[in-house]
Amino acid sequence: MTRVFRSLALEGGAKIMEIYDSGDFDVETKSDNSPVTAADKAADAVISDGLRAAFSDILLITEEQAATHSRRSDSFIIVDPLDGTKEFIKRRGDFTVNIAYVKDGQPIRGVVYAPARKRLFYTDANGRSVEEIGAHDQVSIGPQRPVSVSTPDNDGLVVVASKSHRDQATDDFIGRFAVKRSTSAGSSLKFCLLATGEADLYPRLGRTMEWDTAAGHAVLAGAGGKVVRFDDHTPLTYGKPDYANPFFIAHAPGVVLKKP
């Protein structure tokens, strides 16, 4: 499964970069007022076609195909073909391709590919997370390095927050911790920064959908990290009726969380 996810993420990323590098693309607005571009649609087409061919017996949920959003199963593949469309439009590079497999409410396999940043993360066959370095050839898997969360220092945490959606509530929550450094990143890269130990804590006090988070969640979990609900610190689960997430906190174990 991971090999197929990896290959399709790279193929989708290549489609995205063709349009990104062209410097000429239109931006449309979807019914939920979020933006969509030709890159979202092109990546979705190649990824969803490939997944349906490879896993015809597994339900596919993809952001860009609204007809899939009403379907339910205990196990499913969930895709955001271009997470961070606002970053793409602003040409800031912090956008990703997200593909994940969810079983019994938890994402257990995931691929996050940031084509403009040339970073590729995924869970291996044992569910452990790696970052693949090198050329990122679509067929041949390159060198991998295992990734692992940090051992956090609660007297000086490294916090990462959304680049496009940071607000006063997020800043107020972060202010309850002893913070050594705070940084911003777009898309599911925030989960990957926790997975590699480059950050300790990522709070999200805003609307997200399961396709935004599942792949990054899987990568973080495979590196030893956790994602919990903001309100009661129970594990964030998947397959919810509308595929919408509550507020959540992603963190390295050892971070002393503050109750709301």
RAFEN-V138708 format. One record per run of one state. SS is the DSSP state (@ for helix, = for strand, . for the rest). FROM is the first residue (numbers start at 1). LEN is the number of residues. If there is no record, write none. Layout:
ss={SS:SS}
from={FROM:FROM}
len={LEN:LEN}
This chain:
ss={.:@:.:=:.:=:@:.:=:.:@:.:=:.:@:.:=:.:=:.:=:.:=:.:=:.:=:.:@:.:=:.:@:.:=:.:=:@:.:=:.:=:.:=:.:=:.}
from={1:2:23:27:30:35:38:55:59:63:66:71:75:84:85:90:96:104:106:115:119:124:129:133:144:147:157:163:168:175:179:186:189:196:201:205:208:210:223:225:230:235:236:244:246:248:253}
len={1:21:4:3:5:3:17:4:4:3:5:4:9:1:5:6:8:2:9:4:5:5:4:11:3:10:6:5:7:4:7:3:7:5:4:3:2:13:2:5:5:1:8:2:2:5:8}
